[in-house]
Amino acid sequence: MTRLNILLASVLVVCALGLVASQHRARKLFVGLERAQNHSRELEVQWEQLHLDQNVLATASRIDAKARKGLSMQPVPPQRTLYLTIEPQAEKTAMGDGR
Protein backbone atom coordinates (compact mmCIF):
# COMPACT_ATOMS: atom_id res chain seq x y z
CA MET A 1 0.00 0.00 0.00
CA THR A 2 2.86 2.40 0.79
CA ARG A 3 4.36 1.81 -2.66
CA LEU A 4 1.09 2.79 -4.27
CA ASN A 5 0.92 5.95 -2.14
CA ILE A 6 4.50 6.85 -3.07
CA LEU A 7 3.78 6.24 -6.75
CA LEU A 8 0.60 8.34 -6.63
CA ALA A 9 2.41 11.12 -4.74
CA SER A 10 5.23 11.17 -7.30
CA VAL A 11 2.67 11.26 -10.17
CA LEU A 12 0.92 14.13 -8.38
CA VAL A 13 4.21 16.04 -8.03
CA VAL A 14 5.06 15.49 -11.70
CA CYS A 15 1.58 16.68 -12.74
CA ALA A 16 1.86 19.74 -10.49
CA LEU A 17 5.26 20.62 -11.98
CA GLY A 18 3.83 20.19 -15.47
CA LEU A 19 0.95 22.51 -14.58
CA VAL A 20 3.33 25.15 -13.19
CA ALA A 21 5.52 24.94 -16.30
CA SER A 22 2.47 25.18 -18.55
CA GLN A 23 1.14 28.23 -16.69
CA HIS A 24 4.55 29.91 -16.85
CA ARG A 25 4.78 29.29 -20.60
CA ALA A 26 1.25 30.62 -21.13
CA ARG A 27 2.09 33.80 -19.21
CA LYS A 28 5.28 34.33 -21.21
CA LEU A 29 3.35 33.89 -24.46
CA PHE A 30 0.67 36.32 -23.26
CA VAL A 31 3.29 38.93 -22.38
CA GLY A 32 4.82 38.48 -25.84
CA LEU A 33 1.40 38.91 -27.43
CA GLU A 34 0.79 42.12 -25.47
CA ARG A 35 4.17 43.50 -26.55
CA ALA A 36 3.45 42.65 -30.19
CA GLN A 37 0.04 44.34 -30.01
CA ASN A 38 1.56 47.47 -28.47
CA HIS A 39 4.23 47.53 -31.16
CA SER A 40 1.52 47.13 -33.80
CA ARG A 41 -0.38 50.10 -32.36
CA GLU A 42 2.78 52.21 -32.36
CA LEU A 43 3.49 51.30 -35.98
CA GLU A 44 -0.09 52.14 -36.95
CA VAL A 45 0.19 55.59 -35.36
CA GLN A 46 3.52 56.12 -37.09
CA TRP A 47 2.00 55.04 -40.44
CA GLU A 48 -0.89 57.50 -40.03
CA GLN A 49 1.57 60.29 -39.20
CA LEU A 50 3.67 59.48 -42.27
CA HIS A 51 0.54 59.43 -44.42
CA LEU A 52 -0.45 62.87 -43.13
CA ASP A 53 3.08 64.17 -43.75
CA GLN A 54 2.99 62.79 -47.30
CA ASN A 55 -0.33 64.52 -47.97
CA VAL A 56 1.03 67.83 -46.69
CA LEU A 57 4.23 67.55 -48.70
CA ALA A 58 2.40 66.55 -51.89
CA THR A 59 0.05 69.52 -52.07
CA ALA A 60 0.40 71.55 -55.26
CA SER A 61 0.95 74.84 -53.43
CA ARG A 62 3.83 73.39 -51.41
CA ILE A 63 5.45 71.90 -54.53
CA ASP A 64 5.00 75.22 -56.33
CA ALA A 65 6.57 77.15 -53.44
CA LYS A 66 9.53 74.75 -53.27
CA ALA A 67 10.05 75.02 -57.03
CA ARG A 68 9.96 78.83 -56.93
CA LYS A 69 12.18 79.26 -53.87
CA GLY A 70 14.50 76.28 -53.88
CA LEU A 71 15.00 75.86 -57.63
CA SER A 72 14.34 79.46 -58.71
CA MET A 73 11.75 78.25 -61.21
CA GLN A 74 9.18 80.57 -62.76
CA PRO A 75 5.96 79.88 -64.64
CA VAL A 76 6.17 79.81 -68.43
CA PRO A 77 4.67 82.95 -70.02
CA PRO A 78 1.90 82.43 -72.60
CA GLN A 79 4.22 83.73 -75.36
CA ARG A 80 6.52 80.73 -74.87
CA THR A 81 3.69 78.18 -74.74
CA LEU A 82 3.16 76.07 -77.84
CA TYR A 83 -0.06 74.11 -78.30
CA LEU A 84 -0.15 71.18 -80.72
CA THR A 85 -3.33 70.04 -82.42
CA ILE A 86 -3.81 66.73 -84.16
CA GLU A 87 -6.11 66.44 -87.13
CA PRO A 88 -8.74 63.68 -86.89
CA GLN A 89 -7.24 61.67 -89.80
CA ALA A 90 -3.72 61.96 -88.41
CA GLU A 91 -5.04 60.88 -85.00
CA LYS A 92 -6.47 57.66 -86.46
CA THR A 93 -3.19 56.95 -88.24
CA ALA A 94 -1.24 57.59 -85.06
CA MET A 95 -3.49 55.18 -83.19
CA GLY A 96 -3.01 52.45 -85.79
CA ASP A 97 -6.50 52.57 -87.29
CA GLY A 98 -5.34 53.90 -90.66
CA ARG A 99 -6.46 51.47 -93.39
N, C-alpha and C positions, 0 to 999 in steps of 0.2 A: 504494500500500500504506500509506503514511503517513497518508493521509486516512482510510482505513478504521480505522486504529489510533486516530487522534484522535477519530473518531466513536464508536468502541466505548468509549474512555476517558471521553468526555463522557457517554455513556449510563450507564456504570458509576457515575460521580459522581452523576448525577441519581437513579439507583436507590438509591444509598447514602444520599443526603440524604432521599429519600422514606422509607426504612427508619428512619432516625434520627427523623424527624418522627412517623412512625407509632408508634414505641416511646415517644416522649415523650408523645404523646397518650394512649396506653394506660396509662401510669403515672399521668398526671393523673386519668384516669377511675377508676383503681383507688383512688387516694388519696381521691377524692370518694366512692366507694362505701364505703370503710372509715369515713370520717367519718359518712356517713349511717347505717351500721349501729351505730356507737357512739352516735349521737344517738337512734336507735331503742331501744337498750338502756336508755339513761338515761330516756327517756320511759316505757318499760315499768316500770322500777323506781318512777318517780314515780307512775304509775297505780296500782300495787299499794299504795303507801303511802297514797295518797288513798282507795283502797277500804277499807283497814284503818281509817283515820281515820273514814270514813263509818260503818263498822260500830260503832265505839266510840261515836260521837256519837249513833247512832240506837238505842242500847239503851234499853229502857223505864225502867230504874232511873236512868239519866242524865237522861232527859227528865223523869222524876218529880222528881228532885232540883232540876233547873233551874226547874221550875214552882213548887216549894215555896219555894225560896230567892230566885230572881230575880223572880218575879211574885207572890210571897206567896199562892199558891193553896193551897187545902186540899181534902181529899176531901169529897164530899157525904155528909152523914149519912143513914142509912137513912130517917129521918123525912121527909126532903125528896125522897126518890126516889119517882117515880110510874111504875108499870108499866101499860102499855096492853095489853089483850087484844082480839083480833079474833075475832068469832064466825065459824064456818065459812061460813055463808050470806053474811055481809057480806064475807068474804075473796073469795069467788067473784065477787061484784058488783064489788068493787074491782079485781079482775084482769080484768074484762071478760067473764066467762063467764056472767053473769046473763042468763037467757033468759025 
